[in-house]
Amino acid sequence: MIRSPLPQTDYMTSGHVGCPGCGATVAMKFALRALGEKTMMVIPACCWAIIAGSHPQSSLKVPILHTAFATAGAAASGLRAALDMKGDTDTVVVAWAGDGGTFDIGFQALSGAVERNEDFIYVCYDNEAYMNTGVQRSSSTPFGTRTTTTPGSNWKQTRKKNIVEALAAHRIPYAATASIAFPEDMIRKFQRARMLKGGSRFIHVFATCPTGWRVPTDQCIKIARLAVQTRIFPLYEVTDGIHYTLNQDASPRPVRDYLQVQGRFSHLSEVDYDTIQGMVDEDWMLLKRKVGPWPSETDI
């Protein structure tokens, strides 16, 4: 197979204030390479609100609208309307929010916007907790995680919210997962989302956080790759809320390989590993059922 070259033009500068090994900065680098210079970013309160820099300085070479924690979906809708009034159909509006501003605090505005099928791309870079404010748990935090609000023996006892399924339920034109460990797949998905016009597109990006996950800073990509290889974070796409495409379906590695290299899971026992493996296997089975094959009319 002949691979097409990846875009090489960067729209992110050096000297930003992201933590060493930050997966969210890698995600932004790849995303902007795919989206290009005619991009406007809407960034609510999150790690990237800090990394982007304070006015008039910025670590990005595209316009940024900073907005309140809960309002990324509404702000992106308004920005798109303003561009449409000016006749600018070339610039793509991208809401760029963390899991706290997507899964929790900003979900109402996001749901309202995609129900209206607003013309923008919404990106959740997911580091699985409120990292900017001190590693507090969110509804994206996985079962079994220790955070500052689920400490000691009181580690998180509930499962991670399936945000892509929640967005697919709105029947939006395009939803997808992506990982910083698979740049070709990630860039292709951002390019596809940019080409689609006239509706909401959602991309859920797995973004490792060495600071909050208590892992070495040079293991960012390795751990993101393990999340896919263990099926903890499968790579797939959903078109119109019903048509599923699976992008990675290799023989899985055990979830233990992913969990045991992270300090946030260091307290887990063999029983806990087995419990989480069962959860992952169940989620994979449900996903595979949605992938197909589709029934024929005679089967309905």
N, C-alpha and C positions, 0 to 999 in steps of 0.2 A: 504494500500500500504506500502510495506517495503522499506524504504529509505536506499540507500547505504551510508556508512559513507563518509564524505567529507575528502579530503586530509588534513593532519595536519602539514606537514613539511613546515616551512617557509624559504624562500630564501631572506627575507628582514630583515634588522637589525633594532634595536631600535636606537634612537638618531638622526634620520634624521631631516632635516630642513623644512619639510612640515608644512603648517599652521595648527593650531588646527582645527579639524573637516574636514580636506581635503579629499574629495571623491576620488581624484586621487591616494592617497596612499592606500586607501582601495582597489581600483581597482587593483593596482599592487600586493598587498598581495594575493588576490584571484587568479589572473592570474598566478603568479609563483607557487602557490600551485598546480594548474592544469597542468602546463607545465613541471615542474620538473627541475632538475639541469642541464640537457643537453640542455640549452637554451642560446642563445646569443642575447643580446638586442642592437638595434640601436635606439638611442635617439637624435633627432634634438633639436634645441633651443625650449624650452618650460618650463613649471614649473618643469617637471621631470628632466630636465638637471641640475637644481639646487638641487632638492631633492636627486638625485643620488649621489651628492658629487663631489668634484674635485679630480683628480688624485694626489696621489695614494690612496686616501681614497674613499670608496663607501658605500652606504647604501644597496647595493644588493650583493648577494652571487653568482651572475652569471656574465660573461664577458659583458662589455658595450662598444659600439663604439659610442662616441659622434660625431655628424655630424652637418653640417650647416642646417639652417632653412628649406630650400627648397629641401633637398636631401635625405630624409629618404627612399623613394622608390628606388632611385638609389644606395644608400649605402647598403641597405639590399640585393639588387640584386647582388652587387659585393661580399658581404660577403658570400652569398650562393654559388656563383661560386667558391670562394676560398676553401670553405669546400668540395665542390664536387671534386675539383682537388686533395684534400688530401684523398679522399675516405671516408669522414665522412658524412654518411647519417643519423646518429642518432641525431645529434644536430639540433634543430629547430631554425631558424632565425626569430626574432620578431622585427618589426619596431614599436616603441611605441611613438606616437606623439599626441600633443594636437589638438584642432580643428583649430587653426590658421595654424599649419603646415600640416593640412590634407585638410580642406575645401578650404583654400586659397593659401598660399605661397607654399605648397608642393604638390598641386594637380597635376601639370604637371608631376612631377617625379612619383607620385603614379599611375596616369593613364597610363603612358608609361610602367611602370613595370607590372601592371596587364593585360595590353593588350598583353604583351609578356608571360603572365601567369607564372611569376616567382614564384619559390617555396619558399614562406615565408608567415608568418602571419603578417598582418598589423593591428595594434590596434590604434584606435582613442579614447583616453579618453577625453570626451567632457564636458568641463565646460562652454561652450557657450560664450567665449570671450577670448581676449588676456590677461589672468590674470597675467602672469609673468611680464608684462611690464606696468601694471597699469589699467587693466579693460577696454581696448578698444574693440569696437564691432568687430566681425568677421561675416562671412556669416553663421555661426552657431548660432549667437545671435537671439533669438526669436523676433517676432513682439511685439512691446510695451515695450521693455527693455530700461531702462536708463543705459548708460555707460558713461565713461569719454569723449567719442567721439560722443555720442548721449545724451547730457545732457538736463536737464530742460524739456521744452515743445518740444524739438527736439528729442524725443525718437524714437527708430528704427521703421521705417514705412514699412519695407519689411519683408517677411516671411523667416523663416529658410530654408536653403538649405537641401534637402533630400539626404544626402550623401550615404545612403545605396542603394537607387534607382540608383544613379549615378554609383556606383560600380557594382550593379547587371546588369546594362546595358552593362558592359564589358563581361558578361557571364562567370564570374569566378566560380570556383567550389563551393565556399561557402561564404556567407555573412550573418551576423547576428547582431541583437542588443542585448545588455545586460545591466543590471543595478546592481549597488553595493547593492541595497536593496533586491535582489533575488540571493543570493550566490549559491544555488544549480543549478539554471538555468545557471548562469554565468560560473561556473566551468565546467558544462557539455559541454557548447559551446566551451570553450577553449580546453577541452580534445578532442572534436570532431575535431576541427581545427588542433590540433596536429597530430591526427591519419591520417588525409588526407595528402597525399604527392603528389608532382608533379604538383602543381598549386597554385595560389594565394588564400588566405583566408583573409577575412576582418571582423573585429569585432568592432562595434560602441558601446562604453561603456559610459553610462550616469554617470557623476562624479560630484556630488554636490560641489560647491565652496562657503562656508560661507562668505569668505572675499569679493568676488565680487558680490555675490547675496544678501549680507546684511541680513544674517539670523544667529540665534544663533548656536554656534559650535556644540551643542549637538543634532541638528535637521537634521544632514547630511543624515542619513538613512531614516528618516521619510519623508523628502521632495523628496528623490529619489523614495520612494515607491508611494507617491502621483502622481508623474509624470506618472507612469505606470497606476495607478488606475483611473486617469482622461483621459487616452488615449493620453496624450500629447507626451509620449514616449512609444509606443507599443513595446512589445517583440515579435520578429519573426525571422525566418530564411529563407534564399533564397538559393536554390541549383541550380547550373548551370544557374543562372540568370532568371529562369522561374518558378520553383516549390517553392511555398510559404507555410510555416508552421507557424501558429499563436500559440504563447505559453501562452498567457493570454487573456481571452475573458469573463471576469466577467462583471457584470453590472457596468457601469462607475459612478464615482463621478463627480460632476460639476467642470469645470476648475477653478472656483472661489476658491475652496478649496486649490488648488496648488498656485495660483497667489497671494492671499491676505496675505500669510504668509511670503512673500519675499519683502525686501525693494526695490529691483530694479523694482518692479511693483506697488509700493505704490501710484503712481499718477493715476492709471487707474480708469476709471469711470464705471458705470453700462453698458453704451453703449459699452465701450471697452471690458468688460467681455463677452458681447453677441457676439461681433465681433470675438473674439478669440475662443469662444465656437463653432461658425459656422465653423471656419477654421479647428478645431480639428475634428469636425463631418464629414467634407468633406474628410479630409485625411483618417479617419477611414473607410469611405465608399469605397474609392478607394482601400485601403489595403484589405478589405474584398472581393472585387471583384477579386483581384489577388489570394487570398487564394483558391478560387474554388467555386463550383466544376468544374473540367476540362470538356470541351465538348467532347462528343464521336465523332468518325470519321464520323458518320452519321449526326452529327449536324454541321459539318464544310462545 
